[in-house]
């Protein structure tokens, strides 16, 4: 089969544009939180909370990011922001909603000053149809 030269040029231009594009979360992948040992104070290979990335097509799992000291301590629920740019995770001990970018960088999106009080649960964070963000606080009752 012969491909017209105009089509080849379009493909090359599209690939060049993609190479400069911002990284994104992979559609279809499953992101899984895993709590660290002894609330992140036990030294060892799994002392800090982690987020893994699972590919259901290949069955492979890989480490996506490690939650840094100070933000670690019972990372559970995960939800993507409505625009898909960030993954939010609840972290019980620091009473924080963490925000993880596509490169695995972790920061605080919401904290105790925003009413976060010990968020906990495997499905305790979500966005509503109007993009409102909902959190189940264990300690806030």
C-alpha positions as CSV (number, residue, x, y, z in Angstrom):
1,X,0.0,0.0,0.0
2,X,1.3,3.4,-0.9
3,X,0.7,6.4,1.4
4,X,0.4,9.8,-0.3
5,X,3.2,12.2,0.6
6,X,0.7,14.8,2.1
7,X,-0.5,12.1,4.5
8,X,3.0,11.3,5.6
9,X,3.7,15.1,6.3
10,X,0.5,15.3,8.4
11,X,1.5,12.3,10.4
12,X,5.0,13.7,11.0
13,X,3.5,17.1,12.0
14,X,1.1,15.3,14.4
15,X,3.9,13.3,16.0
16,X,6.0,16.5,16.4
17,X,3.1,18.3,18.1
18,X,2.6,15.3,20.5
19,X,6.3,15.2,21.5
20,X,6.0,18.7,22.8
21,X,2.6,18.1,24.5
22,X,2.1,18.0,28.2
23,X,2.1,14.6,29.8
24,X,-1.3,13.2,30.7
25,X,-2.7,10.4,32.8
26,X,-3.2,7.3,30.6
27,X,-6.9,6.7,29.8
28,X,-8.0,3.2,30.8
29,X,-5.3,2.9,33.5
30,X,-6.4,2.3,37.1
31,X,-4.7,4.3,39.8
32,X,-4.5,2.6,43.2
33,X,-3.5,4.0,46.6
34,X,-1.5,1.9,49.1
35,X,-1.0,3.0,52.7
36,X,2.5,2.8,54.1
37,X,3.6,0.7,57.0
38,X,2.9,2.1,60.5
39,X,1.6,5.4,59.2
40,X,4.9,6.3,57.5
41,X,7.1,6.0,60.5
42,X,8.4,2.4,60.1
43,X,11.7,2.4,58.2
44,X,11.7,0.0,55.3
45,X,11.0,-0.4,51.6
46,X,7.3,0.5,52.0
47,X,7.4,3.1,54.8
48,X,5.5,5.8,52.8
49,X,2.1,5.7,51.1
50,X,2.2,5.1,47.4
51,X,0.1,5.4,44.3
52,X,0.4,2.7,41.7
53,X,-0.7,2.6,38.1
54,X,-2.3,-0.6,36.7
55,X,-2.7,-1.4,33.0
56,X,-5.6,-3.8,32.6
57,X,-4.7,-4.6,29.1
58,X,-1.2,-5.9,29.9
59,X,-1.8,-6.8,33.5
60,X,1.3,-4.9,34.6
61,X,1.5,-2.6,37.6
62,X,4.0,0.1,38.2
63,X,4.8,2.7,40.9
64,X,3.3,6.0,39.9
65,X,4.5,8.1,42.9
66,X,5.5,7.9,46.6
67,X,3.8,10.3,49.0
68,X,6.5,12.5,50.6
69,X,7.2,12.7,54.4
70,X,4.8,15.2,56.0
71,X,2.0,14.4,53.6
72,X,2.0,10.7,54.2
73,X,-0.3,8.8,56.6
74,X,-3.3,6.9,55.4
75,X,-3.7,7.9,51.8
76,X,-6.9,6.3,50.6
77,X,-9.6,7.7,48.2
78,X,-8.6,8.8,44.7
79,X,-10.5,11.0,42.2
80,X,-9.4,12.8,39.1
81,X,-10.2,16.5,38.8
82,X,-13.0,17.2,36.3
83,X,-10.4,18.4,33.7
84,X,-8.3,15.2,34.2
85,X,-5.2,17.3,34.9
86,X,-4.7,16.1,38.5
87,X,-5.4,13.1,40.7
88,X,-6.7,14.0,44.2
89,X,-6.0,11.7,47.2
90,X,-7.2,11.9,50.8
91,X,-4.5,11.7,53.4
92,X,-5.8,11.0,56.9
93,X,-3.0,11.9,59.3
94,X,-2.1,15.3,57.8
95,X,-5.8,16.1,57.3
96,X,-5.2,16.9,53.7
97,X,-6.5,16.4,50.2
98,X,-3.4,15.9,48.1
99,X,-3.1,16.8,44.4
100,X,-0.8,14.8,42.1
101,X,0.2,15.9,38.7
102,X,0.9,13.8,35.6
103,X,4.6,13.6,36.6
104,X,3.8,12.3,40.1
105,X,4.6,15.5,41.9
106,X,2.5,15.8,45.1
107,X,1.2,18.9,46.8
108,X,-1.7,19.9,49.1
109,X,-4.9,21.0,47.4
110,X,-7.0,21.4,50.5
111,X,-6.1,21.2,54.2
112,X,-7.5,21.8,57.7
113,X,-8.1,25.5,56.9
114,X,-10.6,24.3,54.2
115,X,-12.5,22.1,56.7
116,X,-10.5,18.9,56.0
117,X,-10.5,16.7,59.2
118,X,-9.0,13.2,58.9
119,X,-10.4,12.3,55.5
120,X,-10.7,8.5,55.3
121,X,-12.3,5.8,53.1
122,X,-11.6,4.0,49.9
123,X,-14.1,6.1,48.0
124,X,-14.3,9.2,50.1
125,X,-13.5,11.8,47.5
126,X,-15.4,12.7,44.3
127,X,-16.6,15.5,42.1
128,X,-20.2,16.2,41.5
129,X,-21.8,16.8,38.0
130,X,-21.3,20.6,38.6
131,X,-17.6,20.0,39.4
132,X,-18.2,20.5,43.2
133,X,-15.7,18.5,45.2
134,X,-16.9,16.2,48.0
135,X,-14.9,14.7,50.9
136,X,-15.9,12.4,53.7
137,X,-14.1,13.5,56.8
138,X,-13.7,10.7,59.4
139,X,-12.6,13.0,62.2
140,X,-14.9,15.9,61.4
141,X,-18.1,13.8,62.1
